[in-house]
Each structure stands twice: as C-alpha cells, then as structure tokens.
C-alpha cells in the first residue's frame, strides 16, 4: 500500500535539487527501515512506499521517480522483472537478503545492490552513487542541448543525430524510431521516449501523443486534431492538445 499518495505529493511538492525516491518491499519492517534512512538523507525526498512491484509500476506511470529502492523477491512481479520495464531515467538500487542475485542485478543496470541487513552507512554509499549519476546526467543533458546533437546506438554503431535533421520521433515500448529528413528509413534505438523528451529543447520539440514527439519547425499542416509532417499524419491526443494549441496560437498571424 502506498503510504504517501499522489494527492499528498502534489500537496507537499518535491523540493528542488532533491532526488525523489520510491521504496518497494513486501516486508513492512524493511519498508520502514529504508524510509527512516531516506528521511535522514538531505538530498533524498520520499515520494512513496509500495508493498508490491505491480503497485510501484502503476505509480511510476503517473509520477516521475528518480530512484527506486527495490526488493527482488516479491510476488506477482519480481524486482528484476520490474527493473526491465521502468524508464532508463529511473534508477534502481536493489535491496535484498539473497546475494545470488547480485550478477543479475548489475545486468539490469542497477546503480547498487544492498544486501540485507544493511546499515545507514551502506545505504548512504548507495544513495551517493545515485546523486553522482544524476549530476552527470544533468550535465550530459545540458551538453546535448548546447551542442544541438546527440549520439544513439543503432545496429552496433554510434550514430550522430542533429536536432535540425529530426522530423519526429516515434515510441515503441522500449525502443524509439527517429525519423530524419532525406532518410526513408528511421533509426531504431533502445531508448524510452521519455528519456529523449528530457534532453530535447522544449522550444524546438514537443510531445503531442503518448507515442510521438514532433519537431515543431517541421509541422507542415494542422488539420482536425492531426499534424502532417513529411506526409505522415500524427494525432494530437487530448492530454497534449492544450500545450500544442497554445504554441499554434502564439505563432499565428490571425
């Protein structure tokens, strides 16, 4: 059960500069221990607690979470299975009583692996890894926006993608298709649409659908709730329509 609800989070708000944390464990004592550790760590802020990975997954689909302190052995959906489906921008620190999962944990690209019972000093070392990772990630995003390009891995190559070349980006579960000018085939890369949305400049790109980010300068026609880019029609969903219409109105001569 979530101890702090989405409504409560919106009421209190997330503090600037802190990492939002979700604790997931089916053992109440383990939940309470990690909660105490989070609350005494200045750069962490508790977003909520869940007693199942299924509940945590539903939470993350609605709210942004930076770090998940995650047990591995849980019913219905294990921590390892959960780690495979969360966005790459959400980092995992495993908390478990079983050391045989260490290799699998690092294969899941976890930031760290805390073996129960662990003390606050061990917890703090793991939390600091998260702090350092997000500091580097922030710097990386700033560099990408300043340079106006980024690299993605596709078919064992690192391909340079310029902002000016992008028409639109299509999300497909764990992959994205990046459609470029003068290129009939998209570039397919293992990445979430959310991760790309975070690094692309908001004055040049906009999320208009659960599965699409568009280059605003390449929008040719807006008609009946759809965008036309390079003969491709993309529906603007209700969730993103107000923001998109505001952009159109701000750039209209009428």
C-alpha positions in Angstrom: 0.0 0.0 0.0 1.3 3.5 -0.9 1.9 5.3 2.4 2.1 8.7 0.6 -0.4 9.1 -2.2 -0.1 11.1 -5.4 -2.5 13.7 -4.0 -0.3 14.2 -0.9 2.7 14.5 -3.1 1.1 17.3 -5.1 0.1 19.0 -1.9 3.6 19.0 -0.4 5.6 19.2 -3.6 9.0 17.8 -4.5 11.9 20.0 -3.3 14.2 21.5 -5.8 17.5 19.7 -6.1 16.4 16.5 -4.2 16.1 13.1 -5.7 12.6 11.6 -5.4 12.6 8.1 -4.0 10.1 5.2 -4.1 10.6 2.3 -1.7 9.3 -1.1 -2.8 9.3 -4.2 -0.5 6.7 -6.7 0.7 8.1 -6.7 4.2 6.7 -3.8 6.4 9.8 -3.7 8.6 12.1 -3.3 5.5 9.9 -0.5 4.2 10.1 1.3 7.5 13.8 1.0 7.8 14.5 2.3 4.3 12.0 5.1 4.9 14.0 6.2 8.0 17.2 6.2 6.0 15.7 8.2 3.2 14.3 10.8 5.6 17.6 11.4 7.3 19.5 11.8 4.0 19.5 15.5 3.0 19.5 15.1 -0.8 16.7 12.5 -0.9 12.9 13.0 -0.7 10.4 10.2 -0.1 7.8 10.0 -2.9 6.0 6.9 -1.5 6.2 3.3 -0.4 4.7 0.3 -2.1 4.5 -3.3 -0.9 4.5 -4.8 -4.5 6.3 -4.1 -7.8 2.9 -4.1 -9.6 1.7 -1.2 -7.4 5.0 0.6 -7.9 4.8 0.2 -11.7 1.4 1.8 -11.7 2.7 4.7 -9.6 5.7 5.3 -11.9 3.5 5.5 -15.0 1.8 8.6 -13.4 4.6 10.2 -11.4 8.3 10.9 -12.1 10.6 9.0 -9.7 14.4 9.3 -9.7 15.4 6.4 -7.5 13.7 3.1 -6.5 14.9 1.2 -3.6 13.7 -2.2 -4.7 13.4 -5.7 -3.1 13.9 -8.6 -5.6 11.9 -11.4 -4.2 8.2 -10.3 -4.4 5.0 -12.0 -5.6 3.4 -11.4 -9.0 6.3 -9.3 -10.3 9.9 -9.7 -9.1 12.2 -6.8 -8.7 14.3 -8.0 -11.6 11.3 -8.1 -13.9 10.2 -4.7 -12.7 13.7 -3.2 -13.4 13.4 -4.2 -17.1 10.3 -2.1 -17.7 10.9 1.1 -15.8 12.2 4.2 -17.8 16.0 4.4 -18.0 15.8 7.8 -16.3 14.5 6.0 -13.2 17.5 4.3 -11.4 17.3 1.2 -9.4 19.1 0.3 -6.1 18.3 -3.3 -5.1 17.7 -4.2 -1.5 17.6 -8.0 -0.9 18.6 -10.7 1.6 19.9 -13.0 -1.2 23.4 -12.4 -2.6 22.9 -14.9 -5.5 21.0 -12.1 -7.4 24.0 -9.8 -7.5 25.1 -10.6 -11.0 21.5 -10.4 -12.4 21.1 -7.1 -10.5 24.0 -5.5 -12.3 22.9 -6.9 -15.6 19.7 -5.0 -15.0 21.9 -1.9 -14.8 21.2 -1.2 -11.2 23.2 1.5 -9.5 23.9 -0.6 -6.5 23.0 -3.8 -4.6 22.3 -3.6 -0.9 22.4 -6.9 1.0 20.1 -7.1 3.9 20.6 -6.4 6.7 22.4 -3.2 5.8 23.2 -0.1 7.9 22.9 3.5 7.2 26.5 3.9 6.2 26.0 1.3 3.4 22.7 2.9 2.4 24.4 6.3 2.2 27.1 5.0 -0.1 24.5 3.6 -2.5 22.5 6.9 -2.3 25.6 8.9 -3.1 26.0 6.8 -6.3 22.6 7.9 -7.3 23.4 11.5 -6.5 26.6 11.3 -8.6 24.8 9.6 -11.5 22.1 12.3 -11.7 24.7 15.1 -11.5 26.4 13.6 -14.6 23.1 13.0 -16.3 22.1 16.7 -15.8 25.5 17.8 -17.2 25.0 15.4 -20.1 21.6 16.9 -20.9 22.9 20.4 -20.8 25.8 19.5 -23.2 23.3 17.9 -25.6 21.1 21.0 -25.7 24.1 23.3 -26.1 25.6 21.2 -28.9 22.3 20.6 -30.7 23.1 16.9 -31.4 23.4 13.6 -29.6 24.6 10.1 -30.3 22.5 6.9 -30.2 23.4 3.3 -30.6 21.9 1.5 -33.5 23.0 -1.7 -35.1 26.3 -1.8 -33.2 27.1 1.8 -34.3 27.0 5.2 -32.5 25.1 7.5 -34.9 25.2 11.3 -34.6 21.7 12.8 -34.7 21.4 16.6 -35.3 18.3 18.4 -34.0 18.0 20.0 -37.4 17.6 16.6 -39.1 14.8 15.3 -36.9 11.2 15.2 -38.3 9.6 13.3 -35.5 10.3 10.5 -33.0 8.0 7.5 -32.5 8.0 5.4 -29.3 7.6 1.6 -29.4 7.7 0.3 -25.9 11.5 0.0 -25.1 12.6 1.4 -28.5 12.2 4.6 -30.4 12.2 5.3 -34.2 13.9 8.6 -35.1 12.6 9.8 -38.4 15.1 12.1 -40.2 15.0 14.4 -43.3 16.2 12.8 -46.5 16.2 9.4 -44.9 13.3 7.0 -45.9 14.1 4.6 -43.1 14.0 5.5 -39.4 16.9 5.0 -36.9 15.8 2.4 -34.4 17.5 2.6 -30.9 16.9 1.1 -27.5 15.7 4.1 -25.5 12.5 5.4 -24.0 10.6 8.3 -25.5 10.6 9.9 -22.0 14.4 9.9 -22.0 14.6 11.7 -25.3 11.9 14.2 -24.2 14.1 15.2 -21.3 17.1 16.1 -23.4 15.4 17.7 -26.4 14.9 21.5 -26.1 11.2 22.3 -25.4 11.2 25.3 -27.8 12.0 23.0 -30.7 10.3 19.7 -29.9 7.0 18.8 -28.3 5.3 15.6 -27.1 1.9 15.5 -28.8 1.0 11.9 -28.2 1.9 9.1 -25.9 4.0 7.7 -28.8 5.2 10.8 -30.6 7.5 13.8 -30.2 7.5 16.2 -33.2 9.9 18.8 -34.5 7.8 22.0 -34.3 9.7 23.7 -37.2 8.7 20.7 -39.5 5.0 20.8 -38.8 3.5 21.5 -42.3 -0.2 21.3 -41.6 -2.5 21.1 -38.6 -5.9 19.7 -39.5 -8.7 18.2 -37.5 -6.6 17.3 -34.5 -3.8 15.9 -36.6 -0.3 17.1 -37.6 1.2 16.5 -41.0 5.0 16.1 -41.2 6.5 14.8 -44.4 3.2 13.2 -45.5 2.9 11.4 -42.1 -0.3 12.2 -40.1 0.2 12.3 -36.3 -2.8 12.6 -34.0 -2.5 15.2 -31.2 -4.0 13.4 -28.1 -6.3 15.2 -25.7 -3.6 15.1 -23.0 -1.2 17.2 -25.1 -3.7 19.3 -27.1 -3.8 22.4 -24.8 0.0 22.9 -24.9 0.2 22.3 -28.7 -2.7 24.7 -29.4 -1.1 27.3 -27.3 2.0 27.0 -29.4 0.0 27.4 -32.6 -1.8 30.4 -31.3 1.4 32.1 -30.2 2.8 31.7 -33.7 -0.3 32.6 -35.7 -0.9 35.8 -37.6 -4.6 35.8 -37.0 
